[in-house]
Amino acid sequence: MWSWRLSAWTFDLAWPVFSGLAQSPLALWWLPEAAWFALPLALVGGFWLLLPRGVPGKPLALLLWLPLLWPDRALPRQGEAELIVLDVGQGLSVLVRTAHHSLLYDMGPSVPDGFDAGQRVGVPALHALGVMWLDMAIVSHGDNDHAGGFPAVARVFPPALALTPEGAPTLPDGRPCLAGSTWQWDGVRFRFLHPPRYFPYLGNNAGCVLRVEARHGAALLAADVDQVVEREIVRQWPEDVRADVVVVAHHGSNGSSDPAFVRATHARYALISAGYANRYHHPGMDAVARWQQSGAWVMTTMDTGAQRVQLGASGIRVQLRRDTQPRLWDAARRDPADRQASVRRKD
């Protein structure tokens, strides 16, 4: 009995140390997502280190751990930009990165005591991409499918600056996004095209429409505005509305993607964030057809997973998560009868 009591006493002495470690930054070390070959190389390196004494080159085995512990983050260079449309189901969340800055545009939906896209998708994705902090967060408008995940993201990645339409309920203390506001990061220019000053908060139609212009291409994030606002943007900003990549408004709803707006963008890629079998039947067939007829590739997150677009010197590169990292348990991919085309294009 005395030995058990001694063990318990020593454990009680060490417990404050363990508690302190659990609360310290050393308790969990987040690493960016590594390439597929990083883990096998690390296992080979570990096996090499455990070989009997006298085996030559053991210090070199540590080099095999570098791809896992220090992966390439594939950051954009000066003047380049990258957009990553996260797969948050029926909602929207887009990470925009330049060489030294990160901006998160919307954070997806959140259901009380249920799925929180900010916690389940946004935060893990930011960790996996090696994001250390957010220079800016934009909540395009107050609807839950765009703003619900903001609290979960902000707890882990407090943004240096938060913007939202004036009067939006989600960020009462956030600075307003105003048409014409412009700034530059690392040679990439950002500009809001909507809403203008004194525009009343009208939910979807008050959404922050953002243009991202790199040296080698431009992207347009259109929030949830409808065709009336799209036509007004074309009238007010005929040059700035042109973009190689468009994150399609309102998840591809037929009430958005005005024909004049679609033509004015001259987009090569139309990205749609929509959830599988959503009750709104997004994306609408008419809206998809308008983008296809304009010559744009149309990609929907329910089919492709996350969509990664790089506006770089070598051109515009698109990586689709389900294509670059397929899963053996993806039943839709394995059954040709049920598989949906991940990329739709005009014939």
URHUGI-V365053 format. One line per field, one symbol per residue. ss: DSSP state (@ for helix, = for strand, . for the rest). burial: I if it has 9 or more other ideal C-beta (glycine too) atoms within 8 Angstrom, else O. A space follows every 10 residues. Layout:
# URHUGI-V365053
ss: ???
burial: ???
This chain:
# URHUGI-V365053
ss: .@@@@@@@@@ @@@@@@@@@@ @@@.@@@... ......@@@@ @@@@@@@@@. .......@@@ @@@@@@@@@. .......... =====..... ...====... .====....= .....=@@@@ @@@@@@@@.. .....====. ...@@@@..@ @@@@@@.... .===...... ....==.... .====..=== ====...... ..@@@@..== ====..==== =.....@@@@ @@@@@@.... ....===.@@ @@......@@ @@@@@...== ==........ ....@@@@@@ @@@...==== @@@@..==== ==..====== @@@@...... @@@@...... ..==...
burial: OOOOOOOOOO OOOOOOOOOO IOOOOOOOOO OIOIOOOIIO IIOIIIOIIO OOOOOOOIOO IIOIIOIIOO IOOOOIOOII IIIIIIIIII IIIIIIIIIO IIIIIIIIII OOOOOIIIII IIIOIIIOII IOOIIIIIII IIIOIIIIII OIIIOOIOIO OIIIIOOIOI IOOIOOIIIO OOOOIIIIOI IIIIIIOOIO IOIIIIIIII IIOIOIIIII IIIIIIIOII IIIIOIIOOO IOIIIIIIII IIIOOIIIOI IIOIIIIIII IIIIIOOIOO OIIIOOIIOI IIOIOIIIII IIIIOIIIII IIOOOIOIII IIOOOOOOOI OOIOOOOOOO OIIIOOO
